[in-house]
Amino acid sequence: MSYFHWIAGSILAVVWLSRVLDAALGLPKVADISRPAWNPEPDAPEPRVSIIVPARNEEEHIEPTLLRLLALDYKDYEVIAVNDRSTDRTAAAMDRVAGTARAQGRLSVIHVESLPAGWMGKPHAMWTAAYQASGEWLLFTDADVLFKPDSLRRAVNYAESERVDHLVLFPRLIMHSLGERIMVAFFQTLFVFGHRPWKVADPRTKDHMGVGAFNLIRRRVYQAIGTYQALRFEVLDDMKLGKLVKNAGYKQRVVFGHDLISLRWVKGAVGMVRNLTKNMFAVVSFQWWRMLASVFTLVFLNLLPYLGIWFAHGWARVPCAVALASMAGLYVGMSRRSAVPAYYFFLHPVSAAMFAYTLLRSMVLTLRQRGIFWRGTFYPLDELRKGMV
């Protein structure tokens, strides 16, 4: 048994220590466009931007989102809001905002009445809007994202200055409950561990990024990668947009922005579980064996260090202590970028167990239903597998 403790502990120590060192060296390289250096001069060029906002049953969020977008301090832009077959009062809210004086010549609304075969709702809504857009840049965002007035100006200034083709801006997540903070803390850890945002800029790596809250892409690049037609039946459309850009050899960057954009992603831990249920099986390409392997790896990496520090004997506890110290270091680093305090490290086993449950729930429900329900529409599993990028 002591050999097992040493071998398992050593693996955990090497994995976590290497990743925290990688993050410590890499994350400082990711720009923060909320800093004064990225506030453009008053006479800086502002290419035309088309902001695309798809929405289905978003009556609670769509009006404040559109009003914030109409208040941006950017000269040349348009907002295209797409009502994707909503059954609530989303359409009325969009039309109400479009009828205000502030929206004239700036906001247009598209009402989608039916979904063509072979499309998912959100990709179709964004493809429809992009087809009518007139901007040199396209910004795909979500219906619940709140923009500060200078957010677009700073993002475009960075993209033009760095000659970027695709820019991802991380949002500030608004959290109101313990459960939200626990789950978001773990998700951020997993995100840093698995996606390495500092490597996105390196053309030699496969690391790529996309965030539904803020995907800014040059129009010519969007067209070159096949538009949203290439993602028409893709559950993870935001991340896969980034994958298409990176694989095609275009220049991609991710940036921080403090609170330039913000949103409340989920309501409570249960909301997080429900939100991720439709996505997580797609992450492993709807393959059950990969999901089981992912759950085993997640449990091994995230729970065994805590168990080992208690149940290992003597010096065999040292590797587990190294792994825990590395994990704590990640939490300290993330606390500087988010509203999750570093001491949530002590709740990491709880969130890891909940996340493992979410992965299994996603797999079981998708296989049992032979597909997923997303915003009131059912998408068959066979079609989802064919539509993956």
C-alpha positions in Angstrom: 0.0 0.0 0.0 2.8 2.4 0.7 4.1 2.0 -2.8 0.7 2.9 -4.1 0.7 6.0 -1.9 4.1 7.1 -3.2 3.3 6.4 -6.9 -0.1 8.1 -6.8 1.2 11.0 -4.7 4.2 11.6 -7.0 1.9 11.7 -10.0 -0.4 14.2 -8.3 2.5 16.3 -7.2 4.1 16.4 -10.7 0.9 17.2 -12.4 -0.3 20.0 -10.1 3.1 21.6 -9.6 3.9 21.6 -13.3 0.5 23.2 -14.1 0.7 25.9 -11.4 4.2 26.8 -12.5 3.0 27.0 -16.1 0.1 29.2 -15.0 2.3 31.4 -12.9 4.6 32.1 -15.9 1.9 32.2 -18.5 -1.0 34.2 -17.0 0.9 37.4 -16.6 1.4 37.4 -20.4 -2.4 37.7 -20.9 -3.2 41.3 -21.4 -5.7 43.2 -19.3 -7.4 45.7 -21.5 -9.1 47.5 -18.6 -5.7 49.1 -17.8 -4.9 52.6 -19.0 -2.5 51.4 -21.6 -5.4 50.1 -23.7 -7.6 53.2 -23.5 -7.3 54.6 -27.1 -6.7 58.2 -28.0 -9.8 60.2 -28.9 -8.9 60.3 -32.6 -8.0 56.5 -32.8 -9.6 54.8 -35.8 -12.8 52.9 -35.1 -13.7 50.3 -37.8 -17.3 49.4 -38.1 -18.5 46.7 -35.7 -21.7 44.6 -35.9 -22.8 43.3 -32.5 -24.9 40.2 -32.8 -27.2 39.2 -29.9 -29.2 35.9 -30.2 -31.9 35.4 -27.7 -34.5 32.7 -27.0 -36.8 33.2 -24.0 -34.6 35.9 -22.5 -37.3 38.4 -21.4 -35.5 38.9 -18.0 -32.2 39.9 -19.5 -32.6 41.2 -23.1 -33.8 44.7 -22.4 -31.0 45.8 -20.0 -28.5 44.1 -22.3 -29.6 46.0 -25.4 -29.8 49.3 -23.5 -26.2 48.8 -22.3 -25.1 48.1 -25.9 -26.8 51.2 -27.1 -24.8 53.2 -24.6 -21.4 52.2 -25.8 -19.0 55.1 -26.4 -18.0 53.8 -29.8 -18.8 55.7 -33.0 -19.4 53.3 -35.8 -21.3 50.2 -34.8 -24.7 48.5 -35.2 -26.6 46.0 -32.9 -28.5 43.1 -34.5 -30.8 41.4 -32.0 -32.2 38.0 -33.1 -35.4 36.7 -31.5 -35.0 32.9 -31.9 -38.5 31.5 -31.8 -39.1 32.8 -28.2 -42.3 31.8 -26.5 -42.2 34.5 -23.8 -42.0 38.3 -24.1 -38.5 38.5 -25.5 -39.8 39.7 -28.9 -41.9 42.4 -27.3 -38.9 43.6 -25.2 -36.7 43.7 -28.3 -39.2 45.7 -30.3 -39.8 48.1 -27.4 -36.1 48.9 -27.2 -35.9 49.2 -31.0 -38.7 51.8 -30.9 -36.7 54.2 -28.6 -35.0 57.3 -30.0 -31.6 56.0 -28.9 -32.0 52.9 -31.0 -32.8 54.6 -34.3 -30.2 53.8 -37.0 -28.3 51.6 -34.4 -30.5 48.6 -33.5 -32.3 46.2 -35.8 -34.3 43.2 -34.7 -34.7 39.9 -36.6 -37.6 37.6 -35.7 -36.9 33.9 -36.5 -40.2 32.0 -36.7 -38.9 28.5 -37.6 -35.7 26.5 -37.5 -34.5 25.0 -40.7 -33.5 21.3 -40.7 -29.9 20.6 -39.9 -29.4 23.7 -37.7 -29.3 24.3 -33.9 -31.2 27.4 -32.8 -28.3 29.6 -31.6 -25.9 29.0 -34.5 -28.7 29.6 -37.0 -29.6 32.9 -35.2 -26.0 34.1 -35.4 -25.6 33.0 -39.0 -28.8 34.9 -39.9 -27.6 38.1 -38.3 -24.1 37.9 -39.6 -25.4 37.5 -43.1 -27.1 40.9 -42.8 -24.3 42.6 -40.9 -22.3 45.4 -42.4 -19.3 45.6 -40.0 -15.7 45.0 -40.7 -15.7 43.2 -37.3 -18.4 40.9 -35.9 -19.0 40.6 -32.2 -21.0 37.6 -31.1 -22.3 38.0 -27.6 -25.1 36.6 -25.3 -28.5 38.1 -24.3 -27.5 38.4 -20.6 -24.1 40.2 -20.9 -23.8 43.7 -19.5 -21.3 45.9 -21.3 -19.5 49.0 -19.8 -19.4 52.0 -22.2 -15.7 51.7 -23.0 -15.6 47.9 -23.4 -15.9 47.7 -27.2 -13.6 50.7 -27.7 -10.8 49.1 -25.7 -11.3 45.6 -27.3 -11.1 46.9 -30.8 -8.1 49.1 -30.0 -6.3 46.0 -28.7 -7.3 43.9 -31.6 -6.2 46.5 -34.2 -3.0 47.3 -32.4 -2.0 43.7 -32.1 -3.3 42.8 -35.5 -5.5 40.1 -34.0 -8.1 38.2 -36.1 -10.1 36.8 -33.2 -10.4 38.2 -29.7 -11.9 36.7 -26.6 -12.6 38.9 -23.6 -13.2 37.0 -20.3 -16.3 38.3 -18.5 -16.6 39.1 -14.8 -19.0 36.5 -13.3 -21.6 37.9 -10.9 -22.3 35.4 -8.0 -24.8 35.7 -5.3 -24.7 32.4 -3.4 -22.2 30.0 -1.8 -23.2 27.3 -4.3 -22.4 29.5 -7.3 -19.0 30.5 -5.9 -18.1 26.8 -5.2 -19.0 25.6 -8.7 -17.5 28.6 -10.5 -14.3 28.3 -8.5 -13.9 24.7 -9.6 -14.9 25.5 -13.2 -12.2 28.2 -13.3 -9.6 25.8 -11.9 -10.6 23.3 -14.6 -10.5 25.9 -17.3 -7.0 27.1 -16.4 -5.8 23.5 -16.0 -7.2 22.3 -19.3 -7.3 25.2 -21.7 -4.2 27.3 -20.8 -5.4 30.7 -22.1 -1.8 31.9 -22.2 -1.0 29.3 -24.9 -3.7 30.5 -27.3 -1.4 33.1 -28.8 1.2 30.4 -29.6 0.7 29.1 -33.2 2.7 25.9 -32.3 0.1 24.7 -29.9 -3.5 23.4 -30.3 -4.8 25.5 -27.4 -7.8 27.6 -28.6 -10.5 29.7 -27.0 -14.0 30.9 -27.5 -16.4 32.5 -25.0 -20.1 33.1 -25.8 -20.1 36.4 -24.0 -17.5 38.0 -26.3 -16.2 36.5 -29.5 -14.9 39.4 -31.7 -13.8 38.3 -35.2 -12.8 40.0 -38.4 -15.5 39.5 -41.0 -13.1 38.2 -43.6 -11.8 35.6 -41.2 -15.3 34.6 -40.2 -16.1 34.0 -43.9 -12.8 32.2 -44.5 -13.5 29.6 -41.8 -16.9 28.8 -43.3 -19.2 31.1 -41.2 -21.6 29.7 -38.7 -22.6 27.2 -41.4 -19.5 25.2 -40.3 -21.0 25.2 -36.7 -24.6 24.7 -37.6 -25.1 21.6 -35.4 -22.4 22.2 -32.8 -23.4 22.4 -29.1 -20.1 24.1 -28.1 -20.3 26.7 -30.9 -18.4 29.4 -29.0 -15.3 27.2 -28.3 -15.5 25.5 -31.7 -15.4 29.0 -33.4 -12.1 29.5 -31.6 -10.9 26.1 -32.8 -11.7 26.8 -36.4 -9.8 30.1 -36.2 -6.8 28.5 -34.6 -6.7 25.5 -37.0 -6.9 27.8 -40.0 -3.8 29.6 -38.8 -5.3 33.0 -37.9 -4.1 35.1 -35.0 -6.1 34.5 -31.8 -5.8 36.2 -28.4 -7.6 36.1 -25.1 -7.6 39.1 -22.7 -8.8 40.0 -19.2 -11.0 43.1 -18.7 -11.9 43.2 -15.0 -15.6 44.3 -15.3 -15.7 45.6 -18.8 -18.4 42.9 -19.4 -20.2 41.0 -16.7 -23.0 38.5 -16.4 -24.6 36.2 -13.9 -23.9 32.8 -15.5 -26.0 30.6 -13.3 -28.3 30.8 -10.3 -27.1 28.5 -7.6 -25.1 25.2 -7.7 -28.2 23.4 -9.1 -28.3 26.0 -11.9 -24.7 25.3 -12.8 -25.4 21.5 -12.9 -28.4 22.0 -15.2 -26.5 24.5 -17.3 -23.6 22.2 -17.9 -25.6 19.0 -18.4 -26.3 19.8 -22.0 -22.7 20.6 -22.7 -20.4 18.2 -21.0 -21.1 15.1 -23.0 -20.3 17.1 -26.1 -16.9 18.0 -24.7 -15.9 14.3 -25.0 -17.5 14.0 -28.5 -20.5 12.0 -27.0 -18.3 9.0 -26.3 -19.2 7.2 -23.1 -15.7 5.6 -22.5 -14.1 9.0 -22.8 -16.6 10.4 -20.3 -15.9 7.6 -17.8 -12.1 8.2 -18.2 -12.7 11.9 -17.7 -14.6 11.3 -14.5 -11.9 8.9 -13.2 -9.2 11.5 -14.0 -11.1 14.3 -12.4 -11.6 12.3 -9.2 -8.0 11.1 -9.1 -6.5 14.6 -9.6 -8.9 16.6 -7.4 -9.9 14.3 -4.5 -6.9 12.1 -3.9 -4.6 14.9 -2.7 -7.1 15.6 0.1 -7.5 11.9 1.0 -3.8 11.2 0.8 -2.9 13.9 3.3 -5.1 12.1 5.8 -4.6 8.4 5.0 -1.1 8.1 3.7 1.7 7.4 6.2 4.8 9.3 7.1 6.8 10.7 4.2 4.2 9.4 1.7 2.1 12.4 2.6 4.7 14.8 1.2 3.7 14.5 -2.5 0.1 15.0 -1.6 1.1 18.1 0.4 2.9 19.4 -2.7 -0.2 18.8 -4.8 -2.4 20.6 -2.3 0.0 23.5 -2.1 0.0 23.8 -5.9 -3.9 23.7 -6.0 -4.0 26.4 -3.3 -1.6 28.5 -5.4 -4.1 28.3 -8.3 -6.9 29.5 -6.0 -4.8 32.4 -4.8 -4.0 33.4 -8.4 -7.6 33.1 -9.5 -8.8 35.2 -6.6 -7.0 38.1 -8.0 -9.0 37.9 -11.2 -12.5 36.8 -9.9 -14.8 37.3 -7.0 -14.1 33.9 -5.6 -11.9 34.1 -2.4 -8.8 31.9 -2.2 -10.1 30.1 0.9 -12.6 28.3 -1.3 -9.7 25.9 -1.9 -10.9 24.1 1.2 -14.3 23.5 -0.5 -12.6 22.1 -3.6 -13.5 18.4 -2.8 -17.2 19.4 -2.6 -17.2 21.1 -6.0 -15.1 18.3 -7.5 -17.7 15.8 -6.4 -20.5 17.9 -7.8 -18.7 18.4 -11.1 -18.1 14.6 -11.4 -21.9 14.1 -10.8 -22.6 16.7 -13.5 -20.4 14.8 -16.0 -22.1 11.5 -15.3 -25.6 13.2 -15.4 -24.8 14.7 -18.8 -23.8 11.4 -20.2 -26.7 9.4 -18.7 -29.4 11.9 -19.7 -28.1 12.3 -23.3 -27.9 8.6 -23.9 -31.2 7.9 -22.3 -33.0 10.6 -24.3 -30.9 9.9 -27.4 -30.2 13.6 -27.7 -30.4 16.8 -25.7 -33.1 19.4 -25.0 -31.8 22.9 -25.4 -34.1 25.8 -24.8 -37.2 23.9 -25.6 -35.9 22.2 -28.8 -34.8 18.5 -29.0 -31.7 17.7 -31.0 -31.1 14.0 -31.8 -27.8 12.4 -30.7 -27.1 11.0 -34.2 -27.3 14.4 -35.7 -25.2 15.9 -32.9 -22.4 13.5 -33.6 -22.5 14.2 -37.3 -22.4 18.0 -36.7 -19.4 18.1 -34.4 -16.3 20.1 -35.4 
